[in-house]
Amino acid sequence: MKLIENYLNNGCNFYSCMKDINIELKDKTHSLAKVCAVLKNTTLKQYIQKAIAAAIEKDKEELKKL
């Protein structure tokens, strides 16, 4: 548990310590995400980064079980 907490709190902020990933999205998912990003006045990249960060935050209790 301490290992995960240390990893999550390693000093990286939202825009540092970045990794590039290559994921496949269905056309409809991509289109809807792009529309949402435009409506929120952000980029698709930032929209997806924030969505993943929110999902990890939601699952923090699960990560603590490791």
RAGIQUI-V524893 format. One line per field, one symbol per residue. phi: phi as a letter, one per 40 degrees, with the letter a starting at -180 (. if undefined). burial: # if it has 16 or more other ideal C-beta (glycine too) atoms within 10 Angstrom, else .. A space follows every 50 residues. Layout:
phi=???
burial=???
//
This chain:
phi=.cccccccbcgccdbbfcbcbbbcbcdcccccccccccccfbccdcccdc ccccccdccdcccccc
burial=....................................#.........##.. ................
//
